[in-house]
Amino acid sequence: MRIGRLMRAWGAEELQPAVGWKIWRVEHGPGRTRLRSVLYGDLWPVGEPLEATCRRLLRSEHEAPCRGCECGIHAGRELSAWGHYLAVNAETRVFGRALLWGATIEGSAGWRAARAAPVEVFVPTAVANAAEVAEGLAAYGIPVHVEAPALEEVLVWS
């Protein structure tokens, strides 16, 4: 992983960022492959960080993440914390690590942050057209791996 280069490019080195595990939906079509957040479908942009927003309509407006809310970009300490997201619609799910920075709230299972960017992605062979998807995700400028382990093996990675 080239985390140091990403931190310098986005001015994150002085913020003591965290690196955590993420699950993404992959959107793959002719000429374009992108990562999307599993729950809210946010498109993870290429070449710039994702910025967190709060989508709770019944709460007062605030910056994400906020201690009194569950908003922010989530990443786990261990991949196993997100196993249920890999098991549902496995043919469209990839996983990897994301760099999180800016306002960051640490919890027992991981972090919620104001900004994030992928730093490494693994494409399970269960993903439709896995090799093509991996090739398309190279647009993010990060290492992308096509992996063949069973889900049970993947969930013990940390």
Secondary structure, 3 states (H helix, E strand, C coil): CCHHHHHHHCCCHHHCCEEEEEEEEEEEECCEEEEEECCCCCEECCCCCEECCCCCCCCCCCCCCCCCCCCCEEEECCHHHHHHHHHCCHHHEEEEEEEEEEEEEECCCEEEEEEEEEEEEEEECCCCCHHHHHHHHHHHCCCEEEECCCHHHHCCCC
